[in-house]
Amino acid sequence: MTNYLCIAPDVKLGKNVKLSKFINLYGCEIGDNTKIGAFVEVQKNAKIGSNCKISSHTFICEGVTIEDDVFIGHGVTFINDLYPRATSDGALQTEDDWKVASTLIRRGASIGSGATILANLTVGENAMVGAGSVVTRSVPANAVVAGNPARILRGGAGASACQPIQSRQLAADERG
């Protein structure tokens, strides 16, 4: 199985981490009980918490921190450069030519398949990002956002109806 995995020796894996084939991990940290799907790359200095699910074909770049209990859908892309350029003064850029911009995904958030998460923002606790969305600014806790650019569809920090969607659905089902 390790013939299909590229895991650098500096990767820190928690207990019971499940790794699919065809992944690339280097210089990152992955917490306990997290599942990483096929064709995922996690770059150096990225951190993924415990009990997360990272679906296939996702790219998690340097500067991204994902807290515990987070779902990342298929083909999600994170960005860490506010001003991307190939060259500086006619030469290919090196790490010295740009600054990593960080991104934080808070506990319990869900990011839908095909979403793009731009740099220098936070997706709040228990927030939900719709599939295919382009997140250009921070998302409040408990909010549901979707679109390009992503806009709040409902909820947000402090809103009375802002409990996780699964809990809201269960409450509706219990009412009959």
C-alpha positions as CSV (number, residue, x, y, z in Angstrom):
1,M,0.0,0.0,0.0
2,T,2.8,2.5,0.7
3,N,3.8,2.2,-3.0
4,Y,0.9,4.6,-3.6
5,L,1.5,7.0,-0.7
6,C,4.0,9.9,-0.6
7,I,4.4,10.7,3.1
8,A,7.4,12.7,4.1
9,P,9.2,11.7,7.3
10,D,8.3,15.1,8.9
11,V,4.5,14.4,8.8
12,K,2.9,14.1,12.2
13,L,0.0,11.6,12.1
14,G,-2.4,11.1,15.0
15,K,-3.9,7.8,16.1
16,N,-6.2,5.9,13.8
17,V,-5.7,8.2,10.8
18,K,-7.1,6.5,7.6
19,L,-5.1,7.3,4.4
20,S,-6.4,6.4,1.0
21,K,-4.0,5.7,-1.9
22,F,-2.4,8.3,-4.1
23,I,-1.9,11.0,-1.5
24,N,0.9,13.5,-1.0
25,L,1.7,14.7,2.6
26,Y,4.7,16.7,3.7
27,G,5.5,18.8,6.7
28,C,1.9,18.7,7.9
29,E,0.0,17.6,11.0
30,I,-3.1,15.4,11.0
31,G,-5.1,14.6,14.1
32,D,-6.6,11.4,15.5
33,N,-9.3,9.6,13.7
34,T,-9.1,11.7,10.6
35,K,-9.8,10.2,7.1
36,I,-7.9,11.5,4.1
37,G,-9.3,10.6,0.7
38,A,-7.5,9.6,-2.6
39,F,-5.6,12.2,-4.6
40,V,-5.3,14.7,-1.7
41,E,-2.3,16.9,-1.2
42,V,-1.5,18.5,2.2
43,Q,1.5,20.8,2.2
44,K,4.0,21.8,4.9
45,N,2.8,23.8,7.8
46,A,-0.9,22.8,7.2
47,K,-2.7,21.5,10.2
48,I,-5.8,19.2,10.2
49,G,-7.5,18.4,13.5
50,S,-9.1,15.2,14.8
51,N,-12.2,13.5,13.5
52,C,-12.1,15.3,10.2
53,K,-13.0,13.9,6.8
54,I,-11.0,15.3,3.8
55,S,-12.6,14.0,0.6
56,S,-10.7,13.0,-2.6
57,H,-9.0,15.5,-5.0
58,T,-8.6,18.2,-2.3
59,F,-5.7,20.6,-2.1
60,I,-4.7,21.9,1.4
61,C,-1.8,24.3,1.1
62,E,0.6,25.8,3.5
63,G,-1.0,28.2,6.0
64,V,-4.3,26.3,6.3
65,T,-5.5,25.2,9.7
66,I,-8.5,22.9,10.0
67,E,-9.9,22.4,13.5
68,D,-11.6,19.2,14.8
69,D,-14.8,17.7,13.4
70,V,-14.6,19.4,10.0
71,F,-15.9,18.0,6.7
72,I,-14.1,18.9,3.4
73,G,-15.9,17.8,0.3
74,H,-14.4,16.5,-3.0
75,G,-12.1,18.8,-5.0
76,V,-11.9,21.6,-2.5
77,T,-9.0,24.1,-3.2
78,F,-7.4,26.4,-0.6
79,I,-5.4,29.4,-1.7
80,N,-2.5,30.9,0.3
81,D,-1.2,33.7,-1.8
82,L,-2.9,37.1,-2.0
83,Y,-0.9,38.3,-5.0
84,P,0.2,35.3,-7.0
85,R,2.9,35.8,-9.6
86,A,5.2,33.4,-11.4
87,T,8.2,35.7,-11.5
88,S,9.8,38.6,-9.7
89,D,12.1,40.9,-11.7
90,G,12.1,38.3,-14.6
91,A,13.1,35.3,-12.4
92,L,10.9,32.5,-11.1
93,Q,9.7,33.4,-7.6
94,T,11.1,31.5,-4.6
95,E,9.7,31.3,-1.1
96,D,11.5,34.5,-0.3
97,D,9.4,36.4,-2.8
98,W,6.0,36.0,-1.2
99,K,4.3,35.7,2.2
100,V,2.0,32.8,3.1
101,A,-1.5,34.1,3.9
102,S,-3.3,31.9,6.5
103,T,-6.8,30.4,6.5
104,L,-8.7,29.0,9.4
105,I,-11.5,26.5,9.3
106,R,-13.2,26.4,12.7
107,R,-14.5,23.3,14.5
108,G,-17.5,21.5,13.0
109,A,-17.5,23.5,9.7
110,S,-18.5,21.8,6.4
111,I,-17.1,22.8,3.0
112,G,-19.0,21.5,0.0
113,S,-17.4,19.8,-3.0
114,G,-15.7,22.0,-5.6
115,A,-15.5,25.0,-3.3
116,T,-12.5,27.4,-3.5
117,I,-11.4,29.0,-0.2
118,L,-9.4,32.2,-0.8
119,A,-6.6,33.2,1.6
120,N,-6.6,35.3,4.8
121,L,-10.1,34.4,6.1
122,T,-11.9,32.3,8.7
123,V,-14.8,29.9,8.1
124,G,-16.6,30.0,11.5
125,E,-17.6,27.2,13.8
126,N,-20.4,24.9,12.4
127,A,-20.6,27.1,9.3
128,M,-21.6,25.4,6.0
129,V,-20.1,26.4,2.6
130,G,-22.2,25.3,-0.4
131,A,-20.7,23.1,-3.2
132,G,-18.9,25.1,-5.9
133,S,-18.8,28.3,-3.8
134,V,-15.9,30.8,-4.0
135,V,-15.3,32.1,-0.4
136,T,-13.7,35.5,-0.7
137,R,-14.3,36.8,2.9
138,S,-14.7,35.3,6.4
139,V,-17.9,33.3,7.1
140,P,-19.6,33.8,10.5
141,A,-20.1,30.9,12.9
142,N,-23.3,28.8,12.1
143,A,-23.9,30.6,8.8
144,V,-24.8,28.8,5.5
145,V,-23.1,30.5,2.5
146,A,-23.1,29.7,-1.2
147,G,-22.3,31.2,-4.6
148,N,-19.6,33.1,-6.4
149,P,-18.7,35.1,-4.4
150,A,-20.2,33.2,-1.4
151,R,-23.0,35.1,0.3
152,I,-24.9,34.3,3.5
153,L,-28.1,32.4,2.8
154,R,-29.1,32.0,6.5
155,G,-27.7,32.1,10.0
156,G,-24.6,33.7,11.3
157,A,-23.2,34.2,14.8
158,G,-25.9,35.0,17.3
159,A,-28.9,34.3,15.1
160,S,-31.6,32.4,17.0
161,A,-32.1,29.7,14.3
162,C,-28.4,29.0,14.0
163,Q,-27.9,25.6,15.2
164,P,-26.2,23.0,13.0
165,I,-28.4,21.9,10.1
166,Q,-28.4,18.3,11.2
167,S,-29.9,19.3,14.6
168,R,-32.5,21.6,13.0
169,Q,-33.6,18.8,10.7
170,L,-33.8,16.3,13.6
171,A,-36.0,18.8,15.6
172,A,-38.3,19.3,12.6
173,D,-38.6,15.5,12.2
174,E,-39.4,15.1,15.9
175,R,-42.3,17.6,15.6
176,G,-43.9,15.3,13.1
